Amino acid sequence: MGGGAAAVLADAVLVLHFLVAAFNILALPLIWLGLVRGWPLGSSRVLRLAHLGSMGLTALCALLDRLCPLTEWESALRGAAGQAGYAGTFLGHWLGRVLYVDAPMSVLAGIYAAWAGASVLTWLLAPPGRGRRDGG
């Protein structure tokens, strides 16, 4: 793979990673809001399973002191492109600054595990499929 193609793929993985992180952060408050407001997304089994699975994988990687597979993939692509870290393209630089937090993995693991726990607790207290579907 050429350096240019690897750089473009690395940026694509970074965008995907950013979207997954945004989903992990925003889906749970949206689910809570949906439950309170009676919106179908609050009781959506598909949304809630996707969120629970994504948060579970994120928390598991952190608890095992492993990088996210998307981070490893992006890093390998950047290396193949001859880039070091996130100093490559504009897109990579700015999304990387937003996405990657300079904190010990133990701190991140606690945050991820707490958020995954909140997702599990939400599932148990308000199982999917039990929300109002009449819109009113």
Backbone bond lengths (Angstrom), bond angles and torsions (degrees), N, CA, C in turn:
res aa  C-N    CA-C-N  psi(-1)  N-CA   C-N-CA  omega(-1)  CA-C   N-CA-C  phi
1 M - - - 1.453 - - 1.517 108.00 -
2 G 1.314 115.75 133.15 1.460 120.24 179.53 1.515 111.57 -71.40
3 G 1.348 115.35 158.54 1.456 120.81 -179.02 1.515 113.17 -59.50
4 G 1.351 116.55 -39.35 1.462 119.99 179.65 1.515 112.03 -65.25
5 A 1.340 116.72 -43.39 1.464 120.73 179.16 1.524 110.55 -65.65
6 A 1.324 117.06 -40.76 1.466 120.17 179.14 1.519 110.93 -64.34
7 A 1.335 117.65 -38.12 1.467 120.78 178.62 1.522 111.07 -65.18
8 V 1.327 116.22 -41.73 1.467 120.05 178.38 1.527 110.22 -64.75
9 L 1.335 116.84 -43.64 1.468 119.88 178.04 1.526 111.11 -64.46
10 A 1.324 117.69 -38.04 1.465 120.81 177.43 1.523 110.23 -61.65
11 D 1.330 117.13 -42.23 1.462 120.19 177.11 1.523 111.24 -64.74
12 A 1.329 117.05 -37.85 1.464 120.63 178.35 1.526 110.52 -64.55
13 V 1.331 117.13 -41.38 1.465 120.69 177.58 1.532 110.00 -64.68
14 L 1.331 117.11 -38.88 1.465 120.59 177.89 1.528 110.93 -62.93
15 V 1.328 117.04 -42.55 1.473 119.97 177.40 1.522 109.84 -62.46
16 L 1.334 116.79 -45.43 1.469 120.49 177.27 1.521 110.38 -58.45
17 H 1.319 116.86 -44.47 1.459 121.94 -179.68 1.525 110.65 -61.89
18 F 1.322 116.51 -42.96 1.463 121.23 177.49 1.532 110.59 -60.58
19 L 1.335 116.67 -43.01 1.468 120.31 179.80 1.530 111.48 -66.13
20 V 1.321 117.25 -39.13 1.473 120.82 177.24 1.527 109.74 -64.32
21 A 1.329 117.28 -44.52 1.467 120.40 178.61 1.522 110.71 -62.85
22 A 1.321 118.02 -42.29 1.467 121.08 177.85 1.526 110.28 -62.33
23 F 1.324 116.71 -41.53 1.468 120.99 176.99 1.522 110.25 -61.04
24 N 1.337 116.84 -45.98 1.466 120.36 -179.86 1.523 111.80 -60.38
25 I 1.309 116.53 -38.42 1.459 120.55 -177.64 1.527 111.82 -78.16
26 L 1.313 117.35 -44.12 1.464 121.52 -170.30 1.523 115.37 -89.79
27 A 1.330 118.14 -25.08 1.466 119.47 -174.93 1.524 112.34 -63.09
28 L 1.318 118.13 -42.53 1.461 119.24 -177.07 1.533 112.68 -63.86
29 P 1.340 119.86 -47.68 1.470 117.61 175.07 1.535 112.60 -61.07
30 L 1.328 117.72 -34.66 1.466 119.66 176.63 1.523 111.29 -66.28
31 I 1.319 116.76 -38.54 1.467 120.74 176.04 1.523 109.46 -62.64
32 W 1.331 116.99 -46.69 1.471 120.27 178.74 1.523 110.89 -59.13
33 L 1.327 116.21 -46.11 1.457 120.35 179.27 1.525 110.23 -61.99
34 G 1.325 116.31 -42.15 1.460 120.38 177.46 1.514 112.40 -61.63
35 L 1.334 117.05 -39.38 1.465 120.39 177.84 1.525 111.07 -64.68
36 V 1.325 116.43 -43.79 1.465 120.93 -179.11 1.526 110.70 -66.77
37 R 1.332 116.39 -42.26 1.462 121.35 -175.69 1.524 114.04 -86.70
38 G 1.333 117.29 -8.87 1.454 120.92 -178.70 1.518 113.78 77.56
39 W 1.318 116.89 22.39 1.460 120.93 178.43 1.531 109.56 -77.46
40 P 1.317 117.71 146.52 1.469 120.37 179.97 1.528 113.85 -58.33
41 L 1.334 118.57 -31.80 1.468 119.00 -178.17 1.524 111.77 -64.12
42 G 1.319 118.09 -25.37 1.458 120.56 178.35 1.516 112.90 -65.31
43 S 1.330 116.71 -29.74 1.458 120.31 -179.36 1.526 112.08 -109.74
44 S 1.319 117.44 11.79 1.463 121.62 -178.67 1.524 111.08 -69.11
45 R 1.304 115.90 114.45 1.472 121.17 179.81 1.533 110.55 -63.83
46 V 1.324 118.20 -39.85 1.464 121.90 -179.17 1.522 110.67 -63.56
47 L 1.329 117.17 -49.70 1.471 120.87 179.21 1.520 110.54 -60.09
48 R 1.302 116.40 -45.44 1.454 119.34 -175.18 1.524 112.37 -70.76
49 L 1.332 117.80 -36.62 1.465 120.12 175.54 1.529 110.57 -66.74
50 A 1.328 116.82 -42.55 1.469 120.05 178.55 1.519 110.35 -60.72
51 H 1.329 117.14 -43.40 1.464 120.51 -179.13 1.526 110.68 -67.57
52 L 1.316 116.16 -45.70 1.462 119.80 -179.34 1.530 110.95 -61.45
53 G 1.328 117.00 -42.28 1.464 120.38 178.55 1.519 112.48 -65.62
54 S 1.324 116.27 -43.87 1.464 120.34 -179.63 1.523 111.23 -65.63
55 M 1.318 117.30 -43.07 1.472 120.39 178.41 1.521 110.70 -68.76
56 G 1.324 116.31 -37.24 1.468 119.31 178.46 1.516 111.45 -62.04
57 L 1.344 117.12 -43.90 1.463 120.93 178.30 1.529 110.98 -65.29
58 T 1.321 116.52 -42.41 1.464 121.16 179.08 1.525 110.67 -60.57
59 A 1.324 116.33 -48.08 1.465 120.69 -179.29 1.530 110.87 -65.71
60 L 1.334 117.25 -41.40 1.463 120.54 -179.79 1.525 111.43 -62.24
61 C 1.315 116.98 -45.57 1.471 119.94 178.01 1.525 110.49 -57.88
62 A 1.329 116.73 -45.64 1.465 120.27 -178.39 1.519 111.43 -67.18
63 L 1.332 117.20 -42.20 1.469 120.14 179.84 1.527 111.64 -64.81
64 L 1.335 116.58 -29.69 1.471 121.09 176.98 1.523 111.76 -87.88
65 D 1.344 116.57 6.56 1.459 123.44 179.81 1.526 111.36 58.58
66 R 1.335 115.16 40.25 1.461 122.00 178.60 1.515 109.18 -114.04
67 L 1.326 115.65 147.54 1.460 119.61 173.71 1.520 109.07 -72.83
68 C 1.307 115.18 154.17 1.453 121.20 173.87 1.532 108.68 -59.90
69 P 1.338 118.17 139.03 1.462 119.55 178.26 1.536 112.80 -55.96
70 L 1.328 118.05 -31.41 1.465 120.13 178.13 1.526 110.70 -68.26
71 T 1.324 117.33 -36.33 1.469 120.69 176.55 1.521 109.96 -64.15
72 E 1.335 116.38 -44.95 1.464 120.19 -179.99 1.523 111.16 -63.79
73 W 1.315 117.21 -41.10 1.466 122.01 -179.42 1.528 110.20 -64.75
74 E 1.326 115.48 -47.66 1.464 119.35 179.19 1.526 111.00 -60.79
75 S 1.323 116.61 -43.75 1.455 120.76 -179.19 1.527 111.50 -61.65
76 A 1.327 116.67 -41.78 1.467 120.73 177.93 1.531 110.73 -63.27
77 L 1.334 116.26 -41.01 1.462 119.86 178.65 1.532 111.15 -66.05
78 R 1.326 116.76 -39.05 1.465 119.70 178.38 1.535 109.65 -64.53
79 G 1.319 116.79 -40.62 1.462 119.90 176.55 1.518 111.63 -61.54
80 A 1.353 116.67 -41.50 1.467 120.94 178.25 1.522 111.58 -65.39
81 A 1.331 116.16 -26.39 1.469 120.85 179.38 1.522 111.52 -86.94
82 G 1.334 116.36 -1.74 1.456 119.63 -178.73 1.513 113.26 78.74
83 Q 1.325 116.40 18.42 1.460 121.07 -179.87 1.519 109.71 -99.78
84 A 1.315 115.45 148.88 1.463 120.97 175.63 1.525 108.08 -107.99
85 G 1.305 116.48 127.38 1.462 120.03 177.32 1.511 112.23 57.07
86 Y 1.326 116.25 -132.51 1.455 121.50 -175.90 1.516 111.00 -117.37
87 A 1.320 115.97 30.48 1.457 119.87 -179.50 1.521 111.43 -88.92
88 G 1.326 117.96 8.80 1.452 121.85 -175.40 1.516 114.28 -71.74
89 T 1.294 116.91 -107.70 1.458 122.11 -173.41 1.523 111.12 -83.92
90 F 1.304 115.07 167.08 1.463 121.70 176.98 1.530 110.37 -57.50
91 L 1.332 115.44 -49.80 1.460 120.39 -179.20 1.525 110.54 -58.44
92 G 1.318 115.50 -48.11 1.456 119.50 -179.81 1.510 112.43 -61.80
93 H 1.304 116.91 -41.51 1.462 121.24 -178.52 1.525 111.49 -62.15
94 W 1.318 117.41 -51.02 1.467 120.22 -173.88 1.517 113.34 -75.57
95 L 1.325 117.66 -41.20 1.460 118.16 176.63 1.527 110.22 -65.70
96 G 1.330 115.58 -36.01 1.459 119.52 177.42 1.517 112.41 -63.11
97 R 1.322 117.39 -39.59 1.473 120.67 178.97 1.522 111.76 -65.56
98 V 1.333 116.97 -33.26 1.466 120.90 179.23 1.521 110.22 -77.79
99 L 1.333 116.85 -40.22 1.455 121.47 -170.64 1.527 113.88 -80.38
100 Y 1.307 117.98 -40.62 1.456 120.14 -171.88 1.524 111.13 -95.62
101 V 1.327 114.87 123.55 1.454 122.89 -177.46 1.515 108.45 -101.86
102 D 1.317 116.60 136.63 1.456 121.12 178.20 1.526 108.58 -88.73
103 A 1.334 115.41 86.37 1.461 121.75 -179.94 1.523 107.52 -145.89
104 P 1.330 116.57 152.20 1.469 119.25 177.47 1.532 110.72 -60.91
105 M 1.322 116.12 146.36 1.460 120.49 179.82 1.522 111.44 -57.98
106 S 1.339 117.94 -31.84 1.466 120.14 179.76 1.529 111.08 -64.26
107 V 1.319 117.37 -36.53 1.468 121.13 177.29 1.522 109.65 -68.46
108 L 1.327 115.68 -47.07 1.461 119.55 179.33 1.520 111.14 -62.01
109 A 1.330 117.39 -40.52 1.465 121.20 179.42 1.523 110.38 -59.43
110 G 1.327 117.40 -41.88 1.463 120.41 178.36 1.520 112.23 -63.85
111 I 1.318 116.23 -41.83 1.469 120.65 179.18 1.524 109.88 -65.26
112 Y 1.327 116.81 -47.60 1.465 120.77 -178.90 1.533 110.62 -63.29
113 A 1.327 116.83 -42.63 1.462 120.01 -179.26 1.529 110.71 -65.71
114 A 1.322 117.44 -39.09 1.473 120.33 178.23 1.527 110.54 -64.70
115 W 1.328 117.05 -41.57 1.474 120.42 -179.45 1.524 110.06 -68.13
116 A 1.344 116.96 -40.13 1.465 120.47 176.31 1.527 109.49 -64.87
117 G 1.330 117.28 -39.51 1.469 120.88 176.65 1.518 112.07 -62.17
118 A 1.325 116.95 -39.93 1.467 120.54 177.01 1.526 110.35 -64.02
119 S 1.327 116.47 -34.43 1.461 120.70 177.86 1.527 110.60 -67.47
120 V 1.328 116.54 -42.99 1.467 120.90 177.89 1.523 110.19 -64.52
121 L 1.321 116.46 -45.10 1.463 120.58 178.88 1.528 111.32 -60.30
122 T 1.318 116.88 -41.35 1.464 120.79 176.91 1.521 110.32 -61.12
123 W 1.321 116.40 -43.08 1.463 121.04 178.58 1.531 110.13 -59.48
124 L 1.337 116.14 -44.91 1.468 119.91 -176.98 1.527 112.37 -70.37
125 L 1.322 117.53 -40.78 1.459 121.14 -177.53 1.532 113.08 -78.38
126 A 1.319 116.71 -29.10 1.470 121.42 -179.59 1.521 108.06 -139.69
127 P 1.347 117.23 76.87 1.464 120.09 -177.44 1.526 111.52 -56.82
128 P 1.325 116.72 147.65 1.468 119.23 179.69 1.519 110.83 -64.07
129 G 1.316 115.31 154.40 1.454 119.98 178.17 1.509 114.17 87.56
130 R 1.333 118.02 0.91 1.460 120.66 -178.16 1.518 113.23 -110.49
131 G 1.347 116.31 5.02 1.462 119.79 -179.57 1.514 111.36 -78.03
132 R 1.326 115.46 167.36 1.463 120.90 176.83 1.517 108.52 -70.00
133 R 1.283 116.69 138.77 1.459 121.22 -179.72 1.521 112.55 -115.94
134 D 1.324 117.04 0.73 1.456 119.89 -176.20 1.511 112.61 -87.62
135 G 1.342 116.71 -4.72 1.471 120.70 178.91 1.501 113.24 75.91
136 G 1.296 120.47 -2.85 1.465 121.21 -177.17 1.435 110.75 -120.80
